[in-house]
Amino acid sequence: MKRLAALLLATVLAFAPALAQTPDDALKTLNAAARDAYVHGRDAMAARVSPVIVVHFDDLVLERGGKRSRETFTPPLYHRLKSVSHIPLGTVALLAAEASGGRTGP
């Protein structure tokens, strides 16, 4: 419980400077504090856990022993086929709208 209270206090103190700023500046300050907290938390977790595998869009990232390696796992053919699949999807959507008389619901 003491640890949670200390964490809450640290969070409030980190965001306190934003209270005296304009809304835009306050959002920038809050965003910077949140990003710093994220980086700190991520780095602390990575220091305790190894290996870590992160899926980042089309890449797999392996972090082990302080080293990071990245490998693309989605083949380029997937993206070409996905773009072609949008043609029948759009056609069905247009035909369904026409068949229902332009209604969007049941």
Secondary structure in CASP SS format (residue, H / E / C, confidence):
PFRMAT SS
TARGET T0000
AUTHOR 0000-0000-0000
METHOD secondary structure of the structure
MODEL  1
M C 1.00
K H 1.00
R H 1.00
L H 1.00
A H 1.00
A H 1.00
L H 1.00
L H 1.00
L H 1.00
A H 1.00
T H 1.00
V H 1.00
L H 1.00
A H 1.00
F H 1.00
A H 1.00
P H 1.00
A H 1.00
L H 1.00
A H 1.00
Q C 1.00
T C 1.00
P H 1.00
D H 1.00
D H 1.00
A H 1.00
L H 1.00
K H 1.00
T H 1.00
L H 1.00
N H 1.00
A H 1.00
A H 1.00
A H 1.00
R H 1.00
D H 1.00
A H 1.00
Y H 1.00
V H 1.00
H H 1.00
G H 1.00
R H 1.00
D H 1.00
A H 1.00
M H 1.00
A H 1.00
A H 1.00
R H 1.00
V C 1.00
S C 1.00
P C 1.00
V E 1.00
I E 1.00
V E 1.00
V E 1.00
H E 1.00
F C 1.00
D C 1.00
D E 1.00
L E 1.00
V E 1.00
L E 1.00
E E 1.00
R E 1.00
G C 1.00
G C 1.00
K E 1.00
R E 1.00
S E 1.00
R E 1.00
E E 1.00
T E 1.00
F C 1.00
T C 1.00
P C 1.00
P H 1.00
L H 1.00
Y H 1.00
H H 1.00
R H 1.00
L H 1.00
K H 1.00
S H 1.00
V H 1.00
S H 1.00
H H 1.00
I H 1.00
P H 1.00
L H 1.00
G H 1.00
T H 1.00
V H 1.00
A H 1.00
L H 1.00
L H 1.00
A H 1.00
A H 1.00
E H 1.00
A H 1.00
S C 1.00
G C 1.00
G C 1.00
R C 1.00
T C 1.00
G C 1.00
P C 1.00
END
